[in-house]
Amino acid sequence: MKPQPVLTTPRAIFTLAAVSAVPMIHWGCEELALLGRPALDTRSRRENVEFIGTIEEFDHSRREFYLRTKGGQSQIVTYTDRTRVAVEGNEISPSELGRGDMIEVRMHGTADGRAVADSIRVRERGDGDSIVEGTIERVLSDRRIIELRTSSGALTSVYLPQNSPEITEQEFSQLRSGDFVRFQGIFLGENRFESTRILKQSE
């Protein structure tokens, strides 16, 4: 059988180049889809990396920190039961970290694009001022505790310190089940919050 001649016209060359480029275009779309979730770069999803960032927001019910790196990038970091957090040589719970804390993170990427922290070292503590909000499920006045259901569905116990200002004491006494409230204060641990100020809102 006589071999078929290879077309070398400009049109044939253009067609061949376009077909060869299809896998490259497909790969680019996969990378583009991941941009919806802030990340450092492609490498950080595959290898162990270290970086320094400041916590801007967090969601302890989802075990996530929303960081701003020193380079100005946004990064979501997930922590697990295996994540070790150290501040001045002492180990603390990841839930004790809050807005404004500058941390050094050692992490690895997962197949689904998440950045999981292996270890966190606190370089500088922020002001410790955090906000938690949700709907009150129960008021335990004698124990000075509010059981708050946050928007994520987590149940958080909000404590009112004994030395609270009189205006805060009055606001606390007026809270009822079903009220939607924002509290300002600090996290004491997983789903435990100490309020320094009550920012009541209507739903």
C-alpha positions as CSV (number, residue, x, y, z in Angstrom):
1,M,0.0,0.0,0.0
2,K,1.3,3.4,-1.0
3,P,2.1,5.7,2.0
4,Q,-0.2,8.7,2.3
5,P,1.6,12.0,1.9
6,V,1.8,14.3,5.0
7,L,0.0,17.6,4.5
8,T,2.2,20.5,5.1
9,T,-0.1,23.3,4.0
10,P,-0.5,26.3,6.4
11,R,-4.1,25.2,7.1
12,A,-2.9,21.7,8.1
13,I,-0.2,23.0,10.3
14,F,-2.6,25.3,12.1
15,T,-5.1,22.5,12.7
16,L,-2.4,20.2,14.1
17,A,-1.2,23.0,16.5
18,A,-4.8,23.6,17.7
19,V,-5.4,20.0,18.5
20,S,-2.1,19.8,20.4
21,A,-3.0,22.8,22.5
22,V,-6.2,21.2,23.8
23,P,-4.7,19.4,26.8
24,M,-2.9,22.6,27.8
25,I,-6.1,24.6,27.7
26,H,-7.9,21.9,29.8
27,W,-5.1,22.0,32.4
28,G,-5.4,25.7,32.6
29,C,-9.1,25.5,33.3
30,E,-8.4,23.1,36.2
31,E,-6.0,25.6,37.7
32,L,-8.5,28.4,37.2
33,A,-11.3,26.5,39.0
34,L,-9.1,26.5,42.1
35,L,-8.8,30.2,42.3
36,G,-12.2,30.5,43.9
37,R,-10.5,29.4,47.2
38,P,-7.6,31.6,48.1
39,A,-4.3,29.8,48.1
40,L,-0.6,30.6,47.9
41,D,0.3,28.9,44.7
42,T,0.1,25.5,42.9
43,R,3.1,24.2,44.7
44,S,1.6,24.8,48.1
45,R,-1.1,22.3,47.4
46,R,1.4,19.5,46.8
47,E,4.4,20.0,49.0
48,N,5.2,21.0,52.6
49,V,5.6,24.7,52.8
50,E,6.1,27.3,55.5
51,F,4.9,30.9,55.6
52,I,4.0,33.7,58.0
53,G,0.6,35.4,58.1
54,T,-1.8,37.3,60.3
55,I,-5.2,35.9,61.2
56,E,-7.9,38.2,59.8
57,E,-10.9,36.0,60.4
58,F,-11.5,32.4,61.6
59,D,-14.2,29.8,62.0
60,H,-13.4,27.4,64.7
61,S,-16.5,25.3,64.0
62,R,-15.0,24.6,60.5
63,R,-11.4,24.6,61.9
64,E,-10.3,27.3,59.5
65,F,-8.2,30.4,59.7
66,Y,-8.4,33.1,57.1
67,L,-4.9,34.6,56.9
68,R,-3.2,37.5,55.2
69,T,0.4,36.6,54.4
70,K,3.4,38.9,54.6
71,G,3.3,39.0,50.8
72,G,-0.2,40.3,50.9
73,Q,-1.9,37.1,49.7
74,S,-5.1,35.6,51.3
75,Q,-4.8,32.0,52.5
76,I,-7.3,29.6,54.2
77,V,-5.6,27.2,56.5
78,T,-7.4,24.2,58.1
79,Y,-6.2,22.7,61.4
80,T,-6.9,19.2,62.7
81,D,-6.5,17.3,66.0
82,R,-2.9,16.6,65.0
83,T,-2.0,20.3,64.5
84,R,0.4,21.5,67.2
85,V,0.3,25.2,68.2
86,A,3.1,26.7,70.3
87,V,3.3,30.2,71.9
88,E,6.5,31.1,73.8
89,G,7.4,27.4,74.2
90,N,4.0,26.4,75.6
91,E,1.5,24.3,73.6
92,I,-2.1,25.7,73.3
93,S,-5.2,24.6,71.4
94,P,-5.7,26.0,67.9
95,S,-9.1,27.3,69.1
96,E,-7.2,29.8,71.4
97,L,-5.8,31.7,68.4
98,G,-7.7,34.7,67.3
99,R,-7.9,37.8,65.1
100,G,-4.6,39.7,64.9
101,D,-2.3,36.8,65.9
102,M,0.8,36.6,63.6
103,I,1.6,33.0,63.1
104,E,4.2,30.9,61.4
105,V,2.6,27.9,59.7
106,R,4.1,24.7,58.5
107,M,1.5,23.0,56.3
108,H,0.9,20.6,53.4
109,G,-1.6,20.6,50.6
110,T,-4.3,18.0,50.0
111,A,-5.7,16.5,46.8
112,D,-8.9,18.7,47.1
113,G,-6.9,21.9,47.3
114,R,-7.0,22.5,51.1
115,A,-4.0,23.7,53.1
116,V,-3.7,21.7,56.3
117,A,-1.5,23.0,59.1
118,D,0.9,20.5,60.6
119,S,2.3,23.0,63.2
120,I,1.7,26.6,64.1
121,R,4.1,28.9,66.0
122,V,2.8,32.2,67.3
123,R,5.2,34.9,66.6
124,E,3.1,37.8,68.0
125,R,-0.2,37.9,69.8
126,G,-3.0,40.2,68.5
127,D,-5.3,42.1,70.7
128,G,-7.3,38.9,71.4
129,D,-10.5,40.7,70.5
130,S,-12.9,38.4,68.6
131,I,-16.6,38.4,67.6
132,V,-19.1,35.5,67.9
133,E,-22.7,35.8,66.9
134,G,-25.8,33.7,66.7
135,T,-29.2,32.9,68.1
136,I,-29.6,32.4,71.9
137,E,-31.0,28.9,72.7
138,R,-30.8,29.1,76.5
139,V,-30.0,31.6,79.2
140,L,-28.4,30.2,82.4
141,S,-28.6,33.4,84.5
142,D,-27.4,31.8,87.7
143,R,-24.3,30.5,86.0
144,R,-23.8,33.6,83.8
145,I,-23.8,31.6,80.7
146,I,-25.6,32.0,77.3
147,E,-25.9,29.0,75.0
148,L,-25.5,30.4,71.5
149,R,-26.3,28.7,68.2
150,T,-24.0,30.2,65.6
151,S,-24.7,30.5,61.9
152,S,-22.6,27.4,61.2
153,G,-24.8,25.4,63.6
154,A,-22.2,25.0,66.4
155,L,-23.4,25.5,70.0
156,T,-21.1,27.9,71.8
157,S,-21.2,28.7,75.6
158,V,-20.7,32.4,76.2
159,Y,-19.6,33.3,79.7
160,L,-20.0,36.7,81.4
161,P,-17.1,37.5,83.7
162,Q,-17.8,38.4,87.3
163,N,-16.2,41.8,87.0
164,S,-18.2,43.0,84.1
165,P,-19.3,46.7,83.9
166,E,-22.8,47.4,85.2
167,I,-24.1,48.3,81.7
168,T,-23.0,44.8,80.5
169,E,-24.7,43.2,83.5
170,Q,-27.9,45.0,82.6
171,E,-27.7,44.0,78.9
172,F,-27.1,40.4,79.9
173,S,-30.1,40.3,82.2
174,Q,-32.3,41.4,79.2
175,L,-31.3,38.6,76.9
176,R,-33.9,36.0,76.0
177,S,-34.0,32.8,74.0
178,G,-34.5,33.5,70.3
179,D,-32.6,36.8,70.4
180,F,-29.9,37.2,67.8
181,V,-26.8,38.6,69.4
182,R,-23.2,39.5,68.7
183,F,-20.7,39.2,71.5
184,Q,-17.2,40.7,71.6
185,G,-14.5,39.0,73.7
186,I,-12.0,36.1,73.6
187,F,-12.2,32.4,73.0
188,L,-11.3,30.2,76.0
189,G,-11.2,27.0,74.0
190,E,-13.3,25.0,71.6
191,N,-16.9,26.4,71.7
192,R,-16.2,28.4,74.9
193,F,-16.2,32.2,74.7
194,E,-15.8,34.9,77.3
195,S,-17.7,38.1,76.5
196,T,-16.4,41.6,77.3
197,R,-19.1,43.4,75.5
198,I,-22.6,42.6,74.2
199,L,-23.6,43.9,70.7
200,K,-27.3,43.0,70.5
201,Q,-28.9,43.0,67.1
202,S,-32.4,42.2,65.9
203,E,-32.8,39.6,63.2
